[in-house]
Amino acid sequence: MSAFFSFFMKFTYQRFLLRFALFWLCTGLLAGGLLYFAPLFDLTLPGGTRTTHVHLLTVGFLLQLIMGVALWMFPRYKKEPRYNSNTQGFALIAMINMGVLLRSAGSLWLQLSMMAHVGVALELLGVLYFVFLIFGRIREP
């Protein structure tokens, strides 16, 4: 029974990627709801709300969902270590999610554009790090 649980403990960071993806989905849908209902209630939203809404759904949700499933489902390495370490996975999670957070906050308040630039840089680094993590798993059967 413990072998069963130890197998699933190897997928810790993949589950966190998927949980963060669901969090950004809910946040993006909330931003979309605000955009939809703002004219009905005469709400004044920041200028970058539409951009933030799209960004949360595409990068925050869709990209992390793809990354989490890819790191979970792609074939393992043939040699030891057979799995990416949790440290590598959590570094990826930190880069992507801090990037999404900074990019979203920076685009909501346009005067914080430097924050948005740092967020985009973190997202780019996260995507490149994902390519590094998954590259060894892409091979012929």
C-alpha positions as CSV (number, residue, x, y, z in Angstrom):
1,M,0.0,0.0,0.0
2,S,2.8,2.4,0.7
3,A,4.3,1.8,-2.8
4,F,0.9,3.0,-4.1
5,F,1.1,6.3,-2.2
6,S,4.8,6.8,-2.9
7,F,4.0,6.6,-6.6
8,F,1.5,9.4,-6.4
9,M,3.7,11.6,-4.2
10,K,5.9,12.0,-7.3
11,F,3.2,14.1,-8.9
12,T,3.1,16.8,-6.2
13,Y,4.1,19.8,-8.3
14,Q,1.9,18.7,-11.2
15,R,-1.2,18.8,-8.9
16,F,-0.2,22.3,-7.7
17,L,0.1,23.5,-11.3
18,L,-3.4,22.2,-12.0
19,R,-4.8,23.8,-8.8
20,F,-3.2,27.1,-9.6
21,A,-4.7,26.8,-13.1
22,L,-8.2,26.4,-11.6
23,F,-7.5,29.3,-9.3
24,W,-6.7,31.6,-12.3
25,L,-9.7,30.3,-14.2
26,C,-12.0,31.4,-11.3
27,T,-10.1,34.7,-11.1
28,G,-10.4,35.3,-14.8
29,L,-14.1,34.5,-14.9
30,L,-14.6,36.9,-12.0
31,A,-12.8,39.6,-14.0
32,G,-15.0,38.7,-17.0
33,G,-18.1,39.0,-14.8
34,L,-17.0,42.4,-13.7
35,L,-16.6,43.5,-17.3
36,Y,-20.0,42.2,-18.2
37,F,-21.9,43.7,-15.3
38,A,-20.0,47.0,-14.9
39,P,-22.2,48.9,-17.3
40,L,-25.4,47.7,-15.6
41,F,-24.3,49.0,-12.2
42,D,-22.3,52.0,-13.4
43,L,-19.1,50.7,-12.1
44,T,-15.8,52.3,-13.3
45,L,-13.2,49.6,-13.8
46,P,-9.4,50.2,-14.4
47,G,-8.3,50.5,-18.0
48,G,-6.5,47.2,-18.2
49,T,-9.3,45.0,-16.9
50,R,-10.1,43.4,-20.3
51,T,-6.4,42.7,-20.9
52,T,-6.1,41.2,-17.4
53,H,-9.2,39.1,-18.0
54,V,-7.7,37.6,-21.2
55,H,-4.3,37.2,-19.6
56,L,-5.6,35.3,-16.6
57,L,-7.5,32.9,-18.8
58,T,-4.8,32.3,-21.3
59,V,-1.6,32.3,-19.4
60,G,-2.9,31.8,-15.9
61,F,-5.3,29.0,-16.7
62,L,-4.7,27.5,-20.1
63,L,-0.9,27.5,-20.1
64,Q,-0.6,26.1,-16.6
65,L,-3.2,23.5,-17.4
66,I,-1.2,22.4,-20.4
67,M,2.1,22.4,-18.4
68,G,0.6,20.4,-15.5
69,V,-0.9,17.7,-17.8
70,A,2.2,17.5,-20.0
71,L,4.6,17.1,-17.0
72,W,2.2,14.5,-15.6
73,M,1.5,12.5,-18.7
74,F,4.7,12.6,-20.8
75,P,6.9,9.5,-20.6
76,R,9.4,9.4,-17.7
77,Y,13.1,9.5,-18.3
78,K,14.7,6.1,-19.0
79,K,17.7,6.7,-16.6
80,E,17.7,7.8,-13.0
81,P,16.4,10.1,-11.8
82,R,13.2,9.1,-13.6
83,Y,11.2,12.1,-12.5
84,N,11.8,15.8,-12.3
85,S,12.3,16.8,-8.7
86,N,9.7,18.7,-6.7
87,T,12.2,21.5,-6.4
88,Q,12.3,21.9,-10.1
89,G,8.6,21.8,-10.4
90,F,8.0,24.3,-7.6
91,A,10.5,26.7,-9.2
92,L,8.4,26.5,-12.4
93,I,5.2,27.2,-10.4
94,A,6.8,30.2,-8.6
95,M,8.0,31.7,-11.9
96,I,4.8,31.3,-13.8
97,N,2.4,32.4,-10.9
98,M,4.5,35.3,-9.8
99,G,4.6,36.4,-13.5
100,V,0.8,36.1,-13.9
101,L,0.3,38.0,-10.6
102,L,2.7,40.8,-11.4
103,R,1.6,41.1,-15.0
104,S,-2.1,41.2,-14.0
105,A,-1.6,43.8,-11.3
106,G,0.7,45.9,-13.5
107,S,-1.8,46.0,-16.4
108,L,-4.7,46.8,-14.1
109,W,-3.0,50.0,-12.9
110,L,-1.3,51.4,-16.0
111,Q,1.2,53.5,-13.9
112,L,2.7,50.2,-12.7
113,S,3.9,49.2,-16.1
114,M,7.4,48.2,-14.7
115,M,5.6,45.6,-12.6
116,A,4.0,44.2,-15.7
117,H,7.3,44.0,-17.5
118,V,8.8,42.1,-14.6
119,G,5.8,39.8,-14.7
120,V,6.2,39.1,-18.5
121,A,9.9,38.4,-17.9
122,L,9.1,35.9,-15.2
123,E,6.5,34.2,-17.4
124,L,9.0,34.0,-20.2
125,L,11.6,32.4,-17.9
126,G,9.0,30.0,-16.7
127,V,8.1,28.9,-20.2
128,L,11.7,28.4,-21.1
129,Y,12.2,26.4,-17.9
130,F,9.2,24.3,-18.8
131,V,10.8,23.6,-22.1
132,F,14.0,22.6,-20.3
133,L,12.1,20.2,-18.0
134,I,10.0,18.6,-20.7
135,F,12.6,18.4,-23.5
136,G,14.2,15.1,-22.2
137,R,10.8,13.4,-22.2
138,I,10.2,14.0,-25.9
139,R,11.6,10.9,-27.6
140,E,10.7,8.1,-29.9
141,P,8.8,5.2,-28.3
